[in-house]
Amino acid sequence: MDEKKRKKYIEKIIELIDDNENQNVKILFYSDEYVINVMDKLYQRWNNNNQNGIPLEYATDEELLNLYKRAAYYQSKPIYYSYNVMYKDETKKQKLKIPTVWDKFKEIFKRLFLGGASA
């Protein structure tokens, strides 16, 4: 990839993610496993080069292209998508438990015979 194209990709990633006012887009992008791994490598390369320029300048062509694709993908998602992704683990933990007749019976039994303890 030529230098002009690389600069365009870098500018577009910054525009789509870092300059985006929607914080959810930033959260989604920077919490993506691939992005985390690549950014760790980029910061390492950047630090090894005395922090000249910006970390994105140290991306390989393939990394840069993949980061751009992910930036465009997350930027195009509506806001509710980000909430679904961010809270998916929480919603899995909080399964809705609808009490059955047996559950209600046990609760009444415990209150009557065990001095008001609830299930």
N, C-alpha and C positions, 0 to 999 in steps of 0.2 A: 504494500500500500504506500503510495507516495505521501510526502510530508503535508501537502495541502489537504489531502483527504483525511489524514490523521487529525489535523488541527480542527477540521470541520466536525469530526466525530466527538472530539474532546469538548468543543464549544457546545455541541448539541446535548451531550450528557449533562454538562453543567447547567444549561438552560432548562432541561427537562426535570432535573432533580434538585440541584443546589439552589437555583433561582426560583424554584416553584414555591408559591406561597402556601400550598396545601401540604401541611406537615405529614399527613398520612402517606403521601407519595414517598416522601423521604424515609419514613419509617419502614414502609414496605420494601423499598429498594435496598436500604442498608441492612435490613434483617434477612435478606435473601442469602442462603447458604453459599451460593456461587459467588455473589458479590463480596461477602465477608472474606472468603478465601482469597479472591483476587486482590481485594484492597489490602489485605495483610501483606501479600507479596509485593504490591506496588509501594507500600510504605517502607518495606524493607529495602527495596531497590533505591527508593528516593533517599532514605537515610544513608545508604552506602555511597551515594553520590553527593554527599554534603548538603542535602535538601535543596538542590538546584532545581528551579522550575516548580512544577506541581506533580504530584504522584501519578496522575493519569498519563503524563508524558512518558512514563516508564513501562506502560502496558505494551504487550506484544500486539500485533495486528489482530490476532484471534481474540485476545482478551478484550481489546478495545471494541471490536465488533459485537461481542457477546454482552458487554456492559451497555452498549448503546441499545441493543435489542431489548434488554431487560428494562432499561430506563424508559424506552418508548412504551413498552408493555404496561408497566406500572403507572405511568403518567396517564394512559388512556382509560384506566379503570375508574368507575364511578366511586364516590366516597363510601358507599355502603359496602363495597367489596373489601376495602381496607379494614373496616370494622369486622367483617366476617373472618378475614384472615387473622387479624390480631387476636380475636377472642375465640378462635376455634378450639383451642386447648381448654379454655375455661368452660365453654358450653359442653364439651365432652365430659368434663368433670361434674357438671351440674345437671345430671340427668333428672328429668321430671319424674317424681315418684307419686303416682296417684294412689291414695290409700284404698285398699280393698275392704270389703265387708269384714274379712278376717282381721285385718289391721285395726279397724275400729273396735271390733269385739275385744281384741287383746288390750287395747288402751282402756276401755271401760272396765274390763276385768281387773287390770292393774290398779286403777283408781279406786275401785270398790274394795279390793282385798289387800292391797299393798300400801294403803295409806296415802293415796294421791300421787304416787310416782307415775310419771308419764313415760311412754315408750320412746 
